[in-house]
Amino acid sequence: LGSVTVNARGNVTSTGGGVFGVISNSANASNVSVTAGNVSSYGDAVHGNTEGVGNVFVGTVAGSDANSSHDDGIFGLAAEGGNVTVYAAGNVSGNTSGIHAQTYLGGNIDVTLAGGANATGRDSGDGIRTYAHGNGTITINTGSGAVNGLQRSEEHTSELQSLAYLVCR
């Protein structure tokens, strides 16, 4: 089956979810790629996930803002062992988390804040929240950007790699 690619590089405002790319078939091995410009939404601002074994890329273009008033600024999930890459080249904020990346069954997570981008979690939310369930590795590169709110990274039976300001529980 084919992969899903979403490029929404303009301005998106939504009272629901923002920009989404989803593969809901767990038997699928296809990849999901979602790139967005300025997004303001109630639900996840930029969201990419696959229920199969494919990889997920979720990102924002330089100078853009991804903001969710209720959920995550950026959300990426690979449910059956794929990898998740989050590349935020603009500021990201969410009520639940600025960035939320999650894998199951051994996938790796790579989160990058580029060009001085910031990640903010409001209402006791996490600036960056990552979970690797299985034999996965978590890598977070904040560069010169700031992470505001709680910073949490959890992994199960895998090696954890992270930078300063990251709290492991």
Disulfide bonds with the S-S distance in Angstrom:
none
